[in-house]
Amino acid sequence: MAKKKQVKNKKPSKKYAKYEIKDKKLTRKKTCPKCGPGIFLAEHKNRFYCGSCHYSEMK
């Protein structure tokens, strides 16, 4: 008999951390200037990075 694959716990995506509320309006945080408003920039220790087009901004 075949063994079943063990499922690991997944981390939540934390989508709420990519938005903030200012003056009762929902605003997006850093987005990619090349890809447009649909793609967020990943925040690292010393830079912001786009995984789609490999654009990076230094902090």
Buried (B, 14 or more C-beta within 10 A) or exposed (E): EEEEEEEEEEEEEEEEEBEEEEEEEEEEEEBBEEBEEEBBBEEEEEEBEBEEEEBEEEE
